[in-house]
Amino acid sequence: MRTKEYWRNWVRAAGIRAIKTVAQTAIGAIGASVAMGDVNWPLVASTAVLSGIVSLLTSVAGLPEVSVPEEV
């Protein structure tokens, strides 16, 4: 039971982190594109999605906000 709860918490925390990372990356890419004079939307989208994937993969190493269940 604890393992199921752990994974539910992990997926939620990793998802929140990934969504925040995607938003931050999109904002940065849009800002850089505007400074250059043209927003390349496919580039913004692909960069943001890639950052979300990298965030999820990084979360595999561990999330400090999700405690590991004790062995019974």
TALIN-V193582 format. One record per helix or strand of 3 or more residues. SS is the DSSP state (2 for helix, 1 for strand). FROM is the first residue (numbers start at 0). TO is the last residue. Records with the same first field share a line. If there is no record, write none. Layout:
# TALIN-V193582
SS: FROM-TO ; FROM-TO
This chain:
# TALIN-V193582
2: 1-35 ; 40-58
